[in-house]
């Protein structure tokens, strides 16, 4: 029988329970190499850069959660992005969404463009971006919702467009995790995750994931992964396996907290803008209800001035002023100097990222305590 997703966070379907001496917690295999029985014989493990039993288990779990046929676990989200971008050749053109994580923008500008790839920035949640498709366009890259402006892109419509025009659709699903959204089911060809975030969930491991369900893509990406060599180590693989066991309850609790916090912020006189797709007045609210199972735990909001934003970051007591997201603890981030510090000012303003903008990753603390902390910091 097919398990529900909260069960698949705990149990891999078809797993032989007699393996590894019946260990409930999957073992860590720190070995760099594995013994061969004979020349040319089939051996599932050879050298840990290629594959490792602990990493393989994690890859099977994440592939199951994302409804893919294969998953590759890498040393970071950017390592996963770098591996994906090796699919393309100099002269290839890629459409990228206008609002993206600053590290992705930096990689495209500082590495890929240097190596001959071409990019056009478009607002995929608005009309008119189709005219930017060229003869040499090979792919569309997006997040949904986007970081940090929380725009919601129609993945299913984009998937149909890409299939009709022979383009790859690459979706960074970090903000919602596979618990709330499965882009492969909506027509995406490749799903990317910073596993550091919700999949890990505890601010204690760095990882990235690539998930596919096409055999040719799987084979090519596995070859690139082997060649570039950024595989996730055994211990971090185990940490994220452990983190995934609580993914369902963490996502549900963090989302529940997020809606209450967004409603509080929306009513506060010192808050000028709240971006959270779970609010009924968000432009992407209905689309999110259609293509996802939840709204996630990320909120962006603006206060009255840049100085006020910096003061709030000094005043918070329970919430941490830190750059990451997706863990059990709530974090408040200042995109201008942290996640998007290397993004040109004209792009920041164009995207709606200002000196007044703060990004909140909501954790699983008691929501009354979180609201109280925000209230005292604002007032």
Secondary structure, 3 states (H helix, E strand, C coil): CCCCHHHHCCCCCCCCCCHHHHCCCCCCCCCCECCCCCCCCCCCCCECCCCCHHHHHHHHHHHHHCCCCEEEEECCHHHHHHHHHCCCCCCCEEEEECCCCHHHHHHHHHHHCCCCCEEEEECCCCCCHHHHCCCCEEEEEEECCCCCCCCCCCHHHHHHHHHHCCCEEEEECCCCHHHHCCHHHHCCCEEEEECCCCCCCCCCCCCEEEEECCHHHHHHHHHHHHHHCCECCHHHHHHHHHHHCCHHHHHHHHHHHHHHHHHHHHHCCCEEEEECCCCCCCCCHHHHHHHCCCCCCEEEEEECCHHHHHHHHHHCCCCEECCCCCCCCCEEECCCCCCCCCCCHHHHHHHCCCCCEEEEECCCCCHHHHHHHHHHHHC
